[in-house]
Amino acid sequence: MQEEVMEYIELAKLAMEDSIEHLQKELSAIRAGKASPNMLSGIIVSYYGSPTPLNQVSNVGASDSRTITIQPWEKNMLAPIEKAIFEANLGVTPQNNGEVVIINIPPLTEERRKELVKRSKSIGEDTKVGIRSARRDAMEGIKKAVKDGYPEDVGKRREEEVEKMTKEYVEKVDQLISSKEKDIMTI
């Protein structure tokens, strides 16, 4: 029964780690006024009829803090890449010079910055919901084990352990969000 309870805690920890990783990935896609190849990480291009991630059909890089360059491995991919970027609705306009697709990142307006901060906070709240869901699952497992004969005092200690772990992960989310907010609001 001890192993079962520890497994609940371990599963909760893994779920919380996954939530943090997902948050970091989501936040890296939100641009903070600087050109970053991560902005294009979720873009899917039609490669001979099959949906393919942009980084598998081209080389994506930032030539400076305001410009992203996309060098396709095949010239005939220029148009599909441009189309995919338009459809992604990133608020940027790709330019095709026949060799590479260039994206100039305009400076963010104050209003746009506030919108991005709001979006970051929303993603953070979703992450916290995921963390609390993992906590709930672990707590239910521990309570069930106590009902089935697991020592109650040990069960309480395990519940406190899960609470402490949850608090730590929620604090990590808050730190990531405030860091992203500073990044976005810095001109």
C-alpha angles and dihedrals in degrees: 000000000000090000091050092054092046089050090055089052093046092049090050090050092050091049090050091049089051090051091053092047090050090050092051091050092048093047092049089059092057107088119226098197093283124102111250129170086221088073087073097042095108097047116119119201127199102244108188089327099314123102109247132174112257093239090060094059100037148019111256120198144151111242091188138345092284104035134069119191124201115197109191117211089225123041092221088065093069095089097045090048091051091048093050092051091050091049092049087067096217094156092249132106118226118217122206117207095179093262106048139008111242124199118194112203111218118217112266120253119228090251092052091048091054090048091052091048089051090050091049091051090049091053088048091053091050088052091051089052089054091049093049090048090055089049091051092052092050092047092050090050092050092047090050091050091050089051089051093054106280109145109271096219091051089047090054090051090050090050089052088050090054091047091051091048091049091051091051093052093046088052089051089054091050091049093049092048095048090047091051090046091054089047093051096044094047109098 
